[in-house]
Amino acid sequence: MAVFCGVAVGIKVWDADSVTAQHEARHRHQVTATTVSKAEGRLPARFAGASEATARAFWEYPASVPHTDTIAVTPNTPVGRTVTLWVDDSGRMSTAPHSRGDRALQAAAAGACAMGVVALSAGLVVRLRLRRVETRSLAHWDEEWERVEPRWSGRLRRDSGADDD
């Protein structure tokens, strides 16, 4: 059941992300920007994962609509270097549409989480049920022992009298 739920959630997430990715692909565009300032603010690779700096850049999107913003570039990027970046329909900087791999990873993670939640929930229900069964069983055992123990051990009951033999 957990596997079924995990697969179902994974498929739903894949479908939803695919629709989002299609929408993003229609409304995100790659443009070529030109740096108008020297790269600054180099971050060491050990902190950023890769050396990165920023520079001011200029691009036009839609046609003949100028934009200028600070973008991420490699260290020591000179003025006038062209850089490819993603923009939305109005020309503002954006991120690339989600790739097929990103969507697959997200769907697999959601499916695994759902499967784990269902499995843990089922395990908890079984544990609680077993605890209840064990409690009842021990209570019945105690009742039976109270009846059998005096005869089995040869001890007299507390409420027994001298004539009970």
SEMARDREN-776286 format. One line per field, with one value per residue: residue in three letters; y, z, x of N, C-alpha, C, O in turn. Coordinates in Angstrom, 3 decimals. Example, Ala and Ser with C-alpha at 12.3 -4.5 7.8 and 13.67 -1.06 7.14 Angstrom:
# residues 2
r c(ALA,SER)
nv c(-5.690,-2.250)
nw c(7.800,7.080)
nu c(13.190,12.850)
cav c(-4.500,-1.060)
caw c(7.800,7.140)
cau c(12.300,13.670)
cv c(-3.300,0.030)
cw c(7.800,7.870)
cu c(13.200,12.900)
ov c(-3.319,1.138)
ow c(8.465,8.039)
ou c(14.236,13.409)
This chain:
# residues 165
r c(MET,ALA,VAL,PHE,CYS,GLY,VAL,ALA,VAL,GLY,ILE,LYS,VAL,TRP,ASP,ALA,ASP,SER,VAL,THR,ALA,GLN,HIS,GLU,ALA,ARG,HIS,ARG,HIS,GLN,VAL,THR,ALA,THR,THR,VAL,SER,LYS,ALA,GLU,GLY,ARG,LEU,PRO,ALA,ARG,PHE,ALA,GLY,ALA,SER,GLU,ALA,THR,ALA,ARG,ALA,PHE,TRP,GLU,TYR,PRO,ALA,SER,VAL,PRO,HIS,THR,ASP,THR,ILE,ALA,VAL,THR,PRO,ASN,THR,PRO,VAL,GLY,ARG,THR,VAL,THR,LEU,TRP,VAL,ASP,ASP,SER,GLY,ARG,MET,SER,THR,ALA,PRO,HIS,SER,ARG,GLY,ASP,ARG,ALA,LEU,GLN,ALA,ALA,ALA,ALA,GLY,ALA,CYS,ALA,MET,GLY,VAL,VAL,ALA,LEU,SER,ALA,GLY,LEU,VAL,VAL,ARG,LEU,ARG,LEU,ARG,ARG,VAL,GLU,THR,ARG,SER,LEU,ALA,HIS,TRP,ASP,GLU,GLU,TRP,GLU,ARG,VAL,GLU,PRO,ARG,TRP,SER,GLY,ARG,LEU,ARG,ARG,ASP,SER,GLY,ALA,ASP,ASP,ASP)
nv c(-1.190,1.205,1.545,1.781,4.204,5.926,5.808,6.838,9.472,10.393,10.321,12.222,14.547,14.676,15.128,17.619,19.232,19.019,20.410,22.954,23.355,23.410,25.746,27.551,27.243,28.403,31.040,31.928,33.060,32.766,35.075,37.130,38.837,41.732,42.505,45.456,46.390,45.681,42.426,41.873,41.227,38.570,35.290,32.838,29.477,27.475,28.411,29.110,26.988,27.163,29.397,32.669,35.761,39.110,41.289,44.256,44.187,44.462,44.078,43.434,42.880,42.451,42.896,45.724,46.816,48.050,46.665,46.657,45.099,43.516,40.670,37.202,36.206,34.700,34.959,37.762,38.551,40.440,43.826,44.090,41.458,38.759,37.208,34.522,34.528,33.910,35.285,36.712,37.193,39.966,40.791,40.845,39.478,35.953,32.508,29.454,27.274,24.442,21.460,18.204,16.301,17.608,17.690,14.949,14.174,15.646,14.524,11.872,12.225,13.264,11.083,9.132,10.278,10.255,7.492,6.740,8.074,6.772,4.124,4.414,5.335,3.124,1.246,2.370,2.150,-0.656,-1.257,0.038,-1.419,-4.018,-3.556,-3.080,-5.578,-7.154,-6.064,-6.752,-9.541,-10.048,-9.167,-11.044,-13.314,-12.746,-12.858,-15.554,-16.784,-16.007,-17.635,-20.240,-20.496,-20.833,-23.536,-24.881,-24.273,-25.169,-23.538,-21.903,-20.003,-16.573,-16.023,-18.446,-20.956,-23.021,-25.357,-25.942,-27.945)
nw c(0.000,0.781,-1.218,-3.468,-2.837,-2.764,-5.439,-6.707,-5.671,-6.628,-9.416,-9.616,-8.774,-10.770,-13.034,-12.351,-12.137,-14.748,-16.201,-15.122,-15.965,-18.742,-18.974,-17.974,-19.939,-22.139,-21.365,-20.679,-21.756,-23.535,-23.619,-24.962,-23.098,-22.548,-20.805,-18.897,-16.982,-15.040,-13.632,-10.221,-6.653,-6.008,-4.921,-2.848,-3.962,-2.064,-0.443,-2.059,-3.738,-6.384,-8.017,-8.207,-9.468,-9.757,-12.227,-13.949,-16.542,-19.900,-21.872,-24.447,-24.456,-24.615,-28.186,-28.778,-26.222,-23.637,-20.974,-17.836,-15.421,-12.478,-12.852,-12.397,-13.013,-14.280,-12.412,-13.093,-15.507,-18.412,-19.423,-21.893,-22.570,-23.758,-22.328,-21.664,-20.584,-18.763,-19.246,-18.392,-19.928,-19.920,-19.974,-17.653,-15.475,-14.953,-13.948,-15.458,-17.217,-15.471,-15.695,-17.230,-15.650,-13.135,-12.585,-12.467,-10.266,-8.218,-8.279,-7.601,-5.028,-3.680,-3.947,-2.505,0.033,0.564,0.527,2.721,4.811,4.744,5.285,7.840,9.266,9.033,10.389,12.953,13.568,13.592,15.702,17.870,17.862,18.445,20.978,22.365,22.089,23.457,26.046,26.712,26.596,28.633,30.812,30.802,31.304,33.889,35.265,34.890,36.153,38.782,39.423,39.016,40.334,43.282,43.549,41.989,43.204,45.747,47.828,50.164,49.528,50.269,51.147,51.944,54.204,57.220,56.719,54.020,52.651)
nu c(0.827,1.973,3.896,2.241,0.891,3.105,3.987,1.712,1.628,4.096,3.625,1.551,2.908,4.869,3.221,2.045,4.363,5.270,3.342,3.756,6.411,6.058,4.589,6.478,8.460,7.212,7.143,9.653,12.790,15.865,18.456,21.073,23.324,25.365,28.253,28.708,30.300,33.245,33.865,33.097,33.489,34.403,33.801,35.230,35.823,35.454,33.428,31.244,30.870,31.550,33.732,32.534,31.375,30.020,28.568,27.566,25.158,23.847,20.927,18.481,15.100,11.626,12.090,14.069,13.658,15.332,17.328,19.014,20.997,22.405,24.337,25.315,28.593,31.634,34.706,36.866,35.708,35.716,34.789,32.266,31.981,29.975,27.132,24.974,21.631,18.544,15.304,12.071,8.799,8.593,11.164,12.638,15.180,15.309,14.901,16.114,13.851,12.481,14.311,13.975,15.228,15.308,12.571,11.999,13.548,12.324,9.735,10.336,11.376,9.117,7.381,8.828,8.790,6.015,5.585,7.136,5.775,3.265,4.083,5.270,3.045,1.316,2.855,2.807,0.071,-0.202,1.538,0.227,-2.152,-1.192,-0.193,-2.555,-3.825,-1.971,-2.168,-4.814,-4.577,-2.705,-4.215,-6.304,-4.788,-3.858,-6.331,-7.043,-4.891,-5.276,-7.435,-6.425,-3.935,-4.034,-4.873,-3.008,-0.543,-1.000,-1.545,-3.637,-6.559,-7.131,-9.670,-10.572,-11.773,-11.369,-12.741,-12.693,-11.322)
cav c(0.000,2.354,1.695,2.303,5.629,6.638,5.910,7.755,10.847,10.719,10.598,13.508,15.625,14.739,15.774,19.043,19.907,19.069,21.527,24.171,23.481,23.834,27.165,28.282,27.203,29.365,32.415,32.229,33.169,32.982,36.250,37.388,40.117,42.205,43.128,46.876,46.687,44.580,41.513,42.229,40.431,37.150,34.429,31.645,28.260,26.653,28.935,29.204,25.784,27.510,30.822,33.454,37.202,39.788,42.430,44.876,43.732,45.116,43.239,43.943,41.918,42.153,43.656,47.169,47.251,47.865,46.277,46.587,44.523,42.827,39.241,36.365,35.908,34.106,36.000,38.420,38.745,41.816,44.628,43.779,40.001,38.357,36.184,34.061,34.463,33.680,36.397,36.430,37.870,41.417,41.077,40.792,38.249,34.844,31.265,28.555,26.360,23.213,20.404,16.896,15.688,18.269,17.237,13.535,14.129,16.150,13.526,10.716,12.614,13.351,9.712,8.470,10.846,9.721,6.078,6.687,8.484,5.697,2.974,4.732,5.380,1.744,0.646,2.904,1.532,-2.050,-1.261,0.352,-2.567,-5.102,-3.185,-3.285,-7.025,-7.660,-5.620,-7.626,-10.894,-10.089,-9.035,-12.358,-14.226,-12.449,-13.386,-17.011,-17.149,-15.841,-18.806,-21.490,-20.486,-21.448,-24.996,-25.351,-24.156,-25.787,-22.516,-21.589,-18.654,-15.689,-16.090,-19.818,-21.246,-24.278,-26.518,-25.947,-29.064)
caw c(0.000,0.834,-2.545,-4.340,-2.516,-3.192,-6.905,-7.066,-5.365,-7.584,-10.719,-9.516,-8.728,-12.116,-13.922,-11.991,-12.505,-16.207,-16.629,-14.736,-16.840,-20.061,-18.841,-17.864,-21.231,-23.028,-20.877,-20.353,-23.007,-23.406,-24.337,-24.821,-22.443,-22.670,-19.542,-19.032,-15.919,-14.742,-12.592,-8.855,-5.561,-6.162,-3.757,-2.942,-4.346,-0.902,0.154,-3.022,-4.553,-7.589,-7.961,-8.878,-9.252,-10.374,-13.085,-14.585,-17.927,-20.684,-22.891,-24.970,-24.626,-26.025,-29.145,-28.585,-24.859,-22.947,-19.556,-17.213,-14.078,-12.028,-13.113,-11.970,-14.069,-13.762,-11.980,-14.102,-16.775,-18.834,-19.976,-23.292,-22.767,-23.873,-21.368,-21.915,-19.378,-18.958,-18.872,-18.556,-21.082,-19.870,-20.086,-16.351,-15.259,-14.402,-13.926,-16.573,-16.933,-14.818,-16.634,-17.038,-14.503,-11.912,-12.342,-12.066,-8.901,-7.319,-8.221,-6.847,-3.613,-3.138,-3.851,-1.400,1.289,0.758,0.863,4.093,5.720,4.803,5.957,9.268,9.835,9.150,11.474,14.210,13.793,13.972,17.047,18.839,17.905,19.161,22.397,22.907,22.170,24.540,27.315,26.964,26.829,29.982,31.779,30.862,31.944,35.320,35.787,34.929,37.161,40.083,39.643,38.964,41.186,44.600,43.407,41.385,44.163,47.013,48.851,50.399,49.170,51.415,51.630,52.261,55.631,57.656,56.241,52.549,52.035)
cau c(0.000,2.877,4.498,1.185,0.702,4.310,3.962,0.618,2.062,5.157,3.010,0.834,3.914,5.448,2.242,1.932,5.609,5.360,2.489,4.483,7.583,5.589,4.241,7.744,9.146,6.547,7.287,11.045,13.533,17.295,18.941,22.497,23.586,26.747,28.686,29.053,31.251,34.160,33.379,33.493,32.942,34.712,33.605,36.081,35.123,35.093,32.199,30.155,30.771,32.298,34.069,31.517,31.430,28.884,28.875,26.404,25.018,22.800,20.296,17.217,14.009,11.408,12.901,14.287,13.358,16.606,17.358,20.332,20.916,23.605,24.214,26.430,29.564,32.865,35.657,37.706,35.005,35.972,33.693,31.987,31.827,28.575,26.717,23.607,20.798,17.118,14.431,10.646,8.190,8.800,12.592,13.330,15.938,14.550,15.666,15.822,12.735,12.920,14.682,13.330,15.901,14.817,11.202,12.059,14.078,11.288,8.657,10.843,11.462,7.755,6.886,9.521,8.256,4.663,5.719,7.621,4.697,2.273,4.694,5.391,1.687,0.839,3.623,2.289,-1.244,0.039,2.113,-0.830,-3.080,-0.519,-0.133,-3.903,-4.026,-1.123,-2.752,-5.971,-4.091,-2.118,-5.305,-6.957,-3.849,-3.913,-7.595,-6.950,-3.890,-5.925,-8.282,-5.678,-2.744,-4.173,-4.937,-1.766,0.548,-1.370,-1.791,-5.045,-7.005,-7.308,-11.054,-10.930,-11.871,-10.759,-13.531,-12.735,-10.596)
cv c(1.263,2.610,2.281,3.804,6.454,6.846,6.904,9.206,11.279,11.076,11.946,14.684,15.784,15.484,17.271,19.815,20.006,20.214,22.860,24.401,23.925,25.317,28.004,28.350,28.195,30.807,32.773,32.129,33.374,34.195,36.370,38.783,40.459,42.899,44.566,47.329,45.457,43.731,41.902,41.190,38.946,36.412,33.212,30.395,27.443,27.145,28.877,27.938,25.965,28.999,31.594,34.920,37.810,40.950,42.994,44.438,44.423,44.099,43.895,42.791,42.515,43.117,45.148,47.682,46.983,47.512,46.256,46.045,43.895,41.331,38.498,36.040,35.203,35.227,36.508,38.527,40.196,42.529,44.241,42.292,39.674,37.176,35.816,34.005,34.284,34.892,35.970,37.226,39.376,41.795,41.087,39.459,37.204,33.622,30.429,27.693,25.085,22.128,19.117,16.193,16.284,17.787,15.790,13.405,14.591,15.145,12.312,11.038,12.690,11.959,8.963,8.983,10.297,8.258,5.924,7.043,7.379,4.496,3.227,4.781,3.969,1.022,1.097,2.284,0.084,-2.129,-0.975,-0.811,-3.733,-4.800,-3.426,-4.782,-7.602,-7.274,-6.486,-9.038,-11.027,-9.962,-10.368,-13.374,-14.024,-13.011,-14.906,-17.479,-17.018,-17.052,-20.100,-21.563,-21.118,-22.976,-25.557,-25.344,-24.839,-24.785,-22.277,-20.186,-17.843,-15.814,-17.501,-20.037,-22.591,-25.484,-26.700,-27.154,-30.064)
cw c(0.000,-0.534,-3.520,-4.107,-2.971,-4.694,-7.343,-6.818,-6.344,-8.954,-10.700,-9.523,-10.101,-13.066,-13.637,-12.389,-14.016,-16.766,-16.324,-15.659,-18.245,-20.053,-18.775,-19.217,-22.221,-22.640,-20.423,-21.634,-22.709,-24.231,-24.111,-24.231,-22.622,-21.375,-19.816,-17.875,-15.683,-13.612,-11.238,-7.872,-5.693,-4.838,-3.895,-3.221,-3.139,-0.229,-0.812,-3.855,-5.883,-7.495,-8.774,-8.519,-9.903,-11.221,-13.601,-16.049,-18.565,-21.692,-23.334,-25.144,-23.982,-26.921,-28.849,-27.212,-24.020,-21.464,-19.088,-15.804,-13.735,-12.193,-12.568,-13.176,-13.438,-13.351,-13.167,-15.477,-17.200,-19.308,-21.438,-23.572,-22.860,-22.940,-21.705,-20.600,-19.756,-18.477,-19.047,-19.742,-21.097,-19.929,-18.772,-16.198,-14.570,-14.339,-15.143,-16.222,-16.302,-15.862,-16.314,-15.814,-13.180,-11.561,-11.865,-10.626,-7.892,-7.180,-7.407,-5.358,-2.971,-2.965,-2.691,-0.051,1.575,1.170,2.310,5.106,5.862,5.561,7.465,9.944,10.021,10.282,12.834,14.545,14.238,15.383,18.117,18.974,18.673,20.657,23.067,23.090,23.325,25.904,27.677,27.322,28.236,31.059,31.924,31.569,33.455,35.947,35.917,36.001,38.562,40.408,39.787,40.021,42.549,44.524,42.916,42.396,45.487,48.127,48.994,49.926,50.428,52.003,51.997,53.776,55.947,57.084,54.728,51.911,51.554)
cu c(0.877,3.503,3.469,0.982,1.903,4.339,2.880,1.021,3.156,4.605,2.285,1.816,4.554,4.508,2.138,3.193,5.774,4.519,3.186,5.673,7.177,5.231,5.517,8.449,8.534,6.849,8.693,11.861,15.011,17.677,20.443,22.664,25.059,27.126,29.103,29.941,32.106,33.572,33.950,32.951,33.184,34.517,34.502,35.258,34.694,33.817,31.021,29.978,31.493,32.587,33.046,31.694,30.195,29.380,27.568,26.374,23.818,22.263,19.007,16.240,12.775,12.181,12.892,13.863,14.609,16.422,18.806,20.142,22.255,23.388,25.435,27.297,30.756,33.815,36.487,37.039,35.205,34.700,33.529,31.839,30.350,28.309,25.272,22.854,19.343,16.334,12.973,10.101,8.413,10.280,13.337,14.051,15.081,15.461,15.281,14.616,13.279,13.200,13.920,13.936,15.450,13.412,11.174,12.548,13.029,10.137,9.097,10.929,10.082,7.162,7.522,9.013,6.859,4.715,6.187,6.551,3.662,2.839,4.820,4.023,1.130,1.569,3.136,0.938,-1.075,0.593,1.061,-1.809,-2.453,-0.411,-1.490,-4.198,-3.210,-1.685,-3.949,-5.543,-3.498,-3.188,-6.044,-6.062,-3.864,-5.185,-7.539,-5.973,-4.481,-6.799,-7.471,-4.574,-2.953,-4.215,-3.604,-0.634,0.242,-1.580,-3.271,-5.353,-7.187,-8.699,-11.478,-10.947,-11.239,-11.475,-13.461,-12.048,-11.516)
ov c(2.247,3.758,3.173,4.581,7.553,7.929,7.714,10.071,12.409,12.029,12.723,15.691,16.909,16.363,18.089,20.923,20.971,20.903,23.769,25.530,24.727,26.047,29.038,29.397,28.764,31.699,33.836,31.247,34.064,34.329,35.781,39.773,39.576,43.778,44.864,48.504,44.344,44.246,42.221,40.388,38.147,36.841,32.602,30.278,26.777,26.379,28.613,27.837,24.993,29.766,31.217,35.264,37.100,41.516,42.279,44.332,44.899,43.349,44.803,41.843,43.048,44.037,45.755,48.893,45.830,47.987,45.887,46.473,43.759,40.785,39.111,35.647,35.121,36.332,35.769,38.587,41.103,41.897,44.079,41.907,40.244,36.279,36.686,33.495,34.478,35.466,35.005,37.859,39.995,42.978,41.312,38.438,37.517,33.706,30.669,27.410,24.693,21.919,18.983,15.564,15.557,17.513,15.445,12.607,13.986,14.942,11.782,10.201,12.231,11.680,8.238,8.208,9.917,7.831,5.069,6.391,7.077,3.911,2.349,4.316,3.664,0.272,0.298,1.928,-0.354,-2.971,-1.655,-1.143,-4.369,-5.698,-3.917,-5.196,-8.440,-8.090,-6.909,-9.651,-12.002,-10.589,-10.777,-14.199,-14.990,-13.579,-15.468,-18.476,-17.844,-17.447,-20.956,-22.645,-21.901,-23.640,-26.595,-26.290,-25.065,-25.180,-22.435,-19.305,-18.385,-15.723,-17.724,-19.378,-23.231,-26.550,-27.578,-27.356,-31.080)
ow c(-0.676,-0.960,-4.305,-5.059,-3.502,-5.171,-8.242,-7.661,-6.833,-9.584,-11.649,-10.193,-10.555,-13.812,-14.557,-12.917,-14.514,-17.696,-17.153,-16.087,-18.868,-20.998,-19.436,-19.595,-23.049,-23.488,-19.835,-22.469,-21.756,-25.388,-23.183,-24.797,-22.823,-20.901,-20.816,-17.786,-16.070,-12.742,-11.118,-8.207,-5.509,-3.788,-4.964,-2.760,-3.190,0.489,-0.386,-4.611,-6.444,-6.959,-9.901,-7.413,-10.530,-10.980,-13.680,-16.706,-17.884,-22.294,-22.675,-25.883,-22.876,-26.441,-28.691,-27.046,-23.721,-20.800,-19.839,-15.081,-14.591,-11.735,-12.308,-14.228,-12.215,-13.888,-14.111,-16.496,-16.428,-19.558,-22.154,-24.715,-22.123,-22.785,-21.993,-19.608,-20.907,-17.434,-19.750,-20.472,-22.162,-19.933,-18.755,-16.718,-13.722,-14.644,-15.775,-15.047,-16.571,-16.787,-15.255,-15.039,-12.210,-10.402,-10.962,-9.856,-6.831,-6.080,-6.612,-4.522,-1.844,-1.957,-1.969,0.888,2.707,2.057,3.039,6.143,6.972,6.392,8.270,11.074,11.057,11.041,13.767,15.698,15.173,16.174,19.142,20.079,19.478,21.491,24.194,24.111,24.080,26.825,28.825,28.242,28.939,32.113,33.037,32.346,34.218,37.039,36.936,36.678,39.431,41.570,40.602,40.550,42.964,45.381,43.392,42.455,46.279,49.276,48.050,49.932,51.517,53.217,52.331,54.521,55.077,56.970,54.205,50.705,51.004)
ou c(0.577,3.625,3.792,0.910,1.739,4.675,3.104,0.781,3.140,5.066,2.389,1.585,4.762,4.940,2.143,3.102,6.354,4.939,3.205,5.914,7.873,5.530,5.625,8.974,9.246,6.815,8.894,11.654,15.373,17.278,20.999,22.202,25.893,26.407,29.756,30.297,31.747,32.870,35.133,32.079,32.267,34.995,34.536,34.123,33.660,33.175,29.897,29.012,31.998,31.787,32.728,32.109,29.409,30.447,26.569,27.410,22.909,23.032,18.500,16.508,12.874,12.843,11.833,13.719,14.919,15.501,19.709,19.242,23.129,22.384,26.471,26.794,30.869,33.734,36.766,37.726,34.895,33.674,34.518,31.594,29.546,29.137,24.451,23.372,18.954,16.648,12.674,10.864,8.421,10.619,14.547,13.603,14.244,16.651,14.253,14.384,14.414,12.416,13.307,13.217,15.233,13.103,10.411,12.013,12.874,9.624,8.320,10.588,9.895,6.513,6.836,8.831,6.560,3.976,5.684,6.429,3.225,2.144,4.510,3.870,0.538,0.957,3.059,0.692,-1.745,0.168,1.005,-2.240,-3.134,-0.528,-1.558,-4.747,-3.701,-1.674,-4.084,-6.086,-3.762,-3.077,-6.373,-6.544,-3.879,-5.136,-7.943,-6.224,-4.203,-6.887,-7.812,-4.322,-2.099,-3.631,-3.145,0.152,1.156,-1.776,-4.044,-4.494,-7.374,-8.880,-12.642,-10.222,-10.649,-10.869,-14.147,-12.193,-11.091)
